[in-house]
Amino acid sequence: MRLFPLLCALLMALPAAADPQQHDVTDATGRTVTIPDTSTRIVVLHEPMLGLPLFDLGIEVLGSYGRSDDGQVMTAVNFPQTVLGERAPAHPPAGIGPFGNIDLEKLRALKPDLILGTEYDADKAARLSSVAPVYLQNTGTGRVRGIETQAALAALLGHQDAFETRRSQYDARLERTREALPFDPKGKSYLAVIIHDQINLVGEMSGMVQAIEDLGLHRDTLTGAGAINGLGSNFAAPISAESFMRLNPDVLIVMNSYMNEARDAPAIRDRLDKIAPGWARFLKPAREGRVLFLDSARVTTPTLASAEHTLDAVADWVAQK
């Protein structure tokens, strides 16, 4: 009779077997994270950079930073609706607190099985790991290019087939757009700027960059002393108005801040008139009709959907020439 309790004690002393439904991965910051083989309750800490790539692939997101309790966006732009239109989630993610203040109780109440953050959330990882595994994904210029974030998340979550399906749809549209171009894009250069309080040179991360470079254009180099005037963000860095006036790529892409309600060509022109008076007369791409105006909210997420919006804008631009 004494053998049974002894056997129980021995079994309890043995190390627990690894959960066969989990596996270890290494995130962007070098952390080893144990995540479920199949994540069904995902929370994202940056919706445009992490949520949109998943929505575009039909992957459900349970919760998102920057939404109210009832799922209403707390930013100037409803990115899922703007970028995805009818493909936006029918049931938006629940909010986990306002910007700058994640509500741990709300997060716990959602019972996530995976929290996706960016490399800029490294300081929150230890605290949030008490709720669920935290995987940090690179999103910034210099670390990822084009739609690499979307491809990486698809691989992480085992949705490569969904990504390849969307990629095939995009590739077909890419080929049609390339064939419609009135010039050979090979060897042609581009640069993109976005206007906030000043003019900012856009980096290498976005669906817009993916589409423009897939068409065959390459990023121009910015030369001249004082071209870059500040640290900027993970998306863009400021340049001086003087440097802007000297830009001369084969195609210059110009966007208004997505914080602005008006982001069409007239609004962009009006904003530039205030920041760089005379730009339309002195900037060579403007004089020669080589400026492409884009809606920043549609084209700047790291998604195939943003790349497709860019292709549509290029096709419309070419048709008007």
Secondary structure, 3 states (H helix, E strand, C coil): CCHHHHHHHHHHHCCCCCCCCEEEEECCCCCEEEEECCCCCEEECCHHHHHHHHHHCCCCCCEECCECCCCCECCCCCHHHHHHHHHCCCCCCEECCCCCCCCHHHHHHHCCCEEEEEHHHHHHHHHHCCCCCEEEECCCECCECECHHHHHHHHHCCCHHHHHHHHHHHHHHHHHHHHHCCCCCCCCEEEEEEECCCEEEECCECHHHHHHHHHCCEECCCCCCCCECCCCCCCEEEECHHHHHHCCCCEEEEEECCCCCCCCHHHHHHHHHHHCCCHHHHCHHHHCCCEEEECHHHHCCCCHHHHHHHHHHHHHHHHCC
